[in-house]
Amino acid sequence: MRPKSLGCYVSIIKVKVPMTNSLEQAKFWQDFILSKCQFPSPAKLRSQFESAEFSEFCDCGCNSFKVDVEKEENVEPIAARGRYGTVFEANFQLLNDDKTLEIVLLADEDGYLAYVEIDCCANSFPVPDEIEVKEPPYHVYASGTLSL
């Protein structure tokens, strides 16, 4: 049985993340996002990730990266067309630390995933090598522009 916290179940995830931001690390975050972040339309997001190439791996200590989705007929946009920006965010409390992990998804003007931002305390600290988070996320934001 999992411990309860404020009326909801809490689980702890502990994983070792590669030190250098890379394709391997982006694939880790892809799996983490799909399984832990409570994106409202996971099948659409999964098809975007599966049709994408990752690049521009930031080296500042965050784990952010660019996403180029192959715009095929079977890959639907995750957001309404016409705007660029944040469409989803999930924030986690890091275990045994007074820090947070923020995951932000941005869409391009065509509504396809364009960038994944992974920060620790709004990018005030590098993302830890070992991620221990409390689940579920304590804050989830889904834009009204999401195509559900």
Secondary structure, DSSP 8 states (H G I E B T S, - for coil): ---EETTEE-EEEEEE--SS--HHHHHHHHHHHHHHS--S-HHHHHHHHHTEEEE----SSS--EEEEE---TT---SB-TT--EEEEEEEEEBTTSS-EEEEEEEE-TTSSEEEEEEEETTTTB---SEEEEEES-SEEEE-TTB--
